[in-house]
Amino acid sequence: MGGVRKAFLYLASGLSCVPVLGSPSQSAGEVPDFGGIWARSTFGWELADSGAGPLKNLQRRRDGTSDPQMLVGDYTSPILTPRAAEIVKQHGDMSRAGEAFPDPSNQCVSMGTPFILRINEMQMVQQKDRVLILYMQDHQVRTIRLNAAHPAKVTPTWHGDSIGHYEGDSLVVDTIGMKVGPVSMVDQYGTPHSDQLHVIERYTLVPDNVAKASSAKNDKEYGRADAPSADGVFVDYDYKGKGIQVRFTVEDPVMFTTPWTGSITYLRAANQWEERVCAENTFEYYHHSVMPVADKPDF
């Protein structure tokens, strides 16, 4: 495990030294610098003040905030098709009964977008023709090809096919072709997706006060873990620089009646990179967890 961890860190640090460029009309100095390690203290999305947004947890604590021990997504939400609503309700019933329903995290499988945004710590590695996003859980790495187009025929994969481009202080990422499996979902309530899932993410550097206000609002809803987070990650709440706000739009006509938008905010991490490997530590996870086994390659 030590050798793998060192190699992974060496890869990240080595690639970070590559010069950063955006579109042909964009000079190196104009490209936003997302370098460093970023963290957030909760798994949930920031709830929308208005418009179509992510599901809210129907199970509330005494103070009116989300109960992290019972994940009951609002299956009455108008954004859900009847098929999706039925699945969300089934997962909520399991959670209310004290049974953790299977999800990509507790089943040790790769996470699609936007579910992967639940991981508390990440690092963005910017290169001339691509951006890599490294996540602290299960060695997951997303590759975003810059100034490119999706192939005419996309072979589905767990992370899908992602292309991107820079717009001012933002990186815009367009992802399609995400594979559908037994636990494919877009959020912590088990909301499903189909092979028609289309996600657009906008990573934007925002001022310190904006990042901290959004983070504080999210912490209030889900419960701030001062040190560390639920996944062993420390957030540097004293950091005075910019944060990263990610706004993502989800479109899937099979599971959703309308496109909807959610957001999360990253602050600087206060700890060194700490990898979490689910498949090597299944005792930490719920009784549904099994060691991944494949009869044949899935690629």
C-alpha positions in Angstrom: 0.0 0.0 0.0 2.9 2.4 0.9 4.4 2.0 -2.6 1.1 2.7 -4.3 0.5 5.8 -2.2 4.0 7.2 -2.9 3.6 6.6 -6.6 0.3 8.3 -6.7 1.6 11.3 -4.8 4.7 11.4 -7.1 2.4 11.4 -10.1 0.3 14.3 -8.8 3.3 16.4 -7.8 5.1 15.7 -11.1 2.2 16.6 -13.3 1.5 19.8 -11.3 4.7 21.2 -12.8 3.4 21.1 -16.4 2.7 24.6 -17.8 -1.0 25.5 -17.9 -2.7 26.6 -21.1 -6.3 27.1 -22.1 -7.9 27.7 -25.4 -5.7 28.9 -28.3 -6.9 32.5 -27.7 -6.1 32.3 -24.0 -2.6 33.0 -22.7 -1.1 31.1 -19.8 -1.5 34.1 -17.5 -5.2 34.2 -18.1 -5.9 30.6 -17.1 -7.3 30.2 -13.5 -4.9 28.3 -11.2 -6.8 25.6 -9.4 -3.5 24.1 -7.9 -3.4 22.8 -4.4 -5.4 20.4 -2.3 -9.1 21.3 -1.8 -11.6 19.9 0.8 -15.1 20.1 2.0 -16.6 18.8 5.2 -19.9 17.2 4.1 -21.2 14.8 1.5 -24.3 16.7 0.6 -25.1 19.3 -2.1 -25.8 22.9 -1.3 -29.6 23.3 -1.5 -31.0 25.8 -4.0 -32.8 28.9 -2.8 -35.1 28.7 -5.8 -35.6 26.8 -9.0 -35.0 23.1 -9.8 -32.3 21.8 -7.4 -31.0 18.8 -5.7 -33.2 16.6 -3.4 -33.6 17.5 0.3 -33.4 15.0 3.1 -37.0 14.4 4.4 -35.5 13.0 7.7 -34.7 16.0 9.9 -33.0 16.3 13.3 -34.6 18.3 16.2 -33.0 21.5 15.0 -34.5 21.1 11.5 -31.3 20.1 9.8 -30.6 17.0 7.7 -30.2 13.7 9.6 -27.1 12.0 8.3 -28.0 8.7 9.8 -31.2 8.4 7.8 -31.0 9.4 4.1 -34.5 9.8 2.9 -34.5 11.8 -0.4 -37.6 13.8 -1.2 -39.3 11.3 -3.5 -42.2 13.8 -4.0 -39.9 16.3 -5.7 -41.3 17.4 -9.1 -37.9 17.0 -10.8 -38.2 13.2 -10.5 -39.9 10.9 -13.0 -42.2 8.3 -11.5 -39.5 5.6 -12.1 -36.9 7.6 -10.3 -39.3 8.6 -7.5 -40.0 4.9 -6.8 -36.3 4.1 -6.5 -35.6 7.0 -4.2 -38.5 6.0 -2.0 -37.3 2.4 -1.8 -33.8 3.7 -0.7 -35.4 6.0 1.9 -37.5 3.2 3.3 -34.4 1.1 3.8 -32.6 4.0 5.5 -35.5 4.6 7.9 -35.4 0.9 8.8 -31.8 1.3 9.8 -30.4 -0.4 6.8 -27.7 1.3 4.6 -28.7 0.9 1.0 -25.9 0.0 -1.4 -24.1 2.9 -3.1 -20.9 3.4 -5.0 -19.0 4.3 -1.9 -19.9 1.5 0.4 -19.7 -1.0 -2.5 -16.2 0.0 -3.4 -17.0 0.9 -7.1 -16.1 3.8 -9.2 -18.3 6.9 -8.9 -19.9 8.8 -11.8 -20.6 12.5 -11.9 -22.0 14.3 -9.9 -21.9 11.5 -7.2 -18.1 11.7 -7.1 -18.3 15.2 -5.8 -19.3 13.8 -2.4 -15.6 12.8 -1.9 -14.3 15.3 0.6 -10.8 16.0 -0.9 -9.5 16.5 -4.4 -6.6 17.9 -6.4 -6.8 19.4 -9.9 -3.8 18.9 -12.1 -3.8 21.3 -15.1 -1.9 20.5 -18.3 -1.7 21.9 -21.8 -4.3 19.6 -23.3 -6.1 18.2 -20.3 -7.0 18.5 -16.6 -6.9 15.6 -14.2 -9.0 15.6 -11.0 -7.5 13.3 -8.4 -9.7 12.1 -5.6 -8.6 10.9 -2.2 -10.9 7.8 -2.3 -10.0 4.7 -4.1 -7.4 6.2 -6.4 -10.1 7.7 -8.6 -8.9 10.0 -11.4 -11.0 11.8 -13.9 -9.5 13.0 -17.3 -10.9 16.1 -18.9 -9.7 16.7 -22.5 -9.4 20.5 -23.2 -10.8 22.1 -26.3 -11.9 18.8 -27.7 -15.2 17.2 -28.8 -17.0 14.0 -27.7 -16.5 11.1 -30.1 -19.4 10.3 -32.4 -19.9 7.0 -30.5 -19.0 7.0 -26.8 -18.1 3.8 -25.1 -19.7 4.0 -21.7 -17.3 4.1 -18.7 -17.8 4.7 -15.0 -16.4 8.3 -15.2 -17.8 8.9 -18.7 -16.2 11.0 -21.5 -15.4 14.5 -20.2 -14.3 17.5 -22.3 -13.6 21.0 -21.1 -12.6 24.6 -21.8 -11.7 27.7 -19.8 -14.0 30.7 -19.5 -12.5 33.5 -17.5 -12.0 32.3 -13.9 -13.9 29.1 -14.7 -13.3 25.6 -16.1 -16.4 24.3 -17.8 -16.6 20.5 -18.0 -19.1 18.5 -20.2 -19.6 14.8 -19.4 -21.6 12.1 -21.2 -21.3 8.4 -21.6 -21.5 7.3 -17.9 -22.0 3.6 -17.5 -25.0 2.3 -15.7 -24.5 -0.4 -13.1 -26.3 -1.9 -10.1 -25.6 1.1 -7.8 -25.4 4.0 -10.4 -26.8 7.1 -8.7 -26.3 10.9 -8.7 -26.5 11.7 -5.0 -26.4 10.3 -1.4 -30.2 9.5 -1.5 -29.7 6.9 -4.3 -31.3 8.9 -7.0 -30.7 6.9 -10.2 -29.5 7.9 -13.6 -29.8 6.3 -17.0 -27.3 6.0 -19.9 -28.7 9.4 -21.1 -27.2 11.3 -18.2 -25.5 14.5 -19.2 -23.6 16.7 -16.6 -22.1 20.1 -17.1 -19.8 21.4 -14.3 -18.4 24.9 -13.9 -15.4 25.1 -11.5 -14.9 28.8 -10.5 -12.5 30.6 -8.3 -14.5 32.7 -5.9 -13.5 35.2 -3.2 -12.8 34.1 0.3 -16.0 35.5 1.8 -18.2 33.9 -0.9 -16.6 30.5 -0.5 -16.8 30.6 3.3 -20.5 31.8 3.3 -21.5 28.9 1.0 -19.5 26.4 3.0 -21.0 27.6 6.3 -24.5 27.3 4.9 -23.8 23.8 3.8 -22.2 22.9 7.1 -25.3 24.1 8.9 -27.6 21.9 6.8 -25.6 18.7 7.1 -23.6 19.3 10.3 -20.1 20.7 10.3 -17.3 18.4 11.3 -14.8 20.8 12.8 -11.9 18.3 12.8 -11.9 16.2 10.8 -14.8 15.7 8.4 -16.8 12.5 8.2 -14.1 11.0 5.9 -11.0 12.1 7.9 -10.4 15.4 6.0 -9.5 18.7 7.7 -10.8 21.9 6.2 -8.7 25.1 6.7 -11.3 27.5 7.8 -8.6 30.1 8.6 -7.3 30.2 5.0 -7.8 33.7 3.5 -7.4 33.0 -0.2 -10.0 32.0 -2.8 -12.1 28.9 -2.8 -13.6 26.8 -5.6 -17.3 26.8 -6.3 -18.6 24.0 -8.5 -22.0 24.5 -10.1 -23.3 21.4 -11.9 -26.3 20.9 -14.1 -27.8 17.5 -14.5 -29.9 16.4 -17.4 -31.4 12.9 -17.8 -34.9 12.7 -19.5 -35.4 9.1 -18.2 -35.0 10.0 -14.6 -35.7 13.7 -14.4 -38.6 15.8 -15.6 -36.3 18.8 -16.1 -32.6 19.7 -15.9 -31.6 20.8 -12.4 -28.6 22.5 -10.9 -26.7 22.0 -7.7 -23.4 23.3 -6.2 -20.7 22.5 -3.8 -17.8 24.6 -2.4 -14.2 23.7 -1.7 -11.9 25.4 0.7 -8.2 24.7 1.2 -7.4 21.4 2.9 -5.6 21.7 6.2 -4.0 18.3 6.1 -1.7 16.4 3.8 -3.2 14.1 1.1 -4.7 11.1 2.8 -5.9 8.3 0.6 -8.8 6.1 1.4 -9.0 2.6 -0.2 -12.4 1.0 0.2 -11.5 -2.5 -1.3 -8.6 -2.9 1.1 -10.7 -2.0 4.2 -14.2 -3.4 3.8 -14.6 -3.8 7.5 -15.2 -0.1 7.8 -18.2 -0.3 5.5 -21.7 -1.5 5.8 -22.8 -5.2 5.7 -23.8 -4.8 2.0 -20.2 -4.3 1.1 -18.5 -7.0 -1.0 -15.0 -7.2 -2.4 -15.2 -6.3 -6.1 -14.8 -9.3 -8.4 -14.9 -9.3 -12.2 -15.2 -12.4 -14.4 -13.9 -10.4 -17.3 -12.5 -6.9 -17.9 -15.1 -4.1 -18.2 -13.0 -2.2 -20.7 
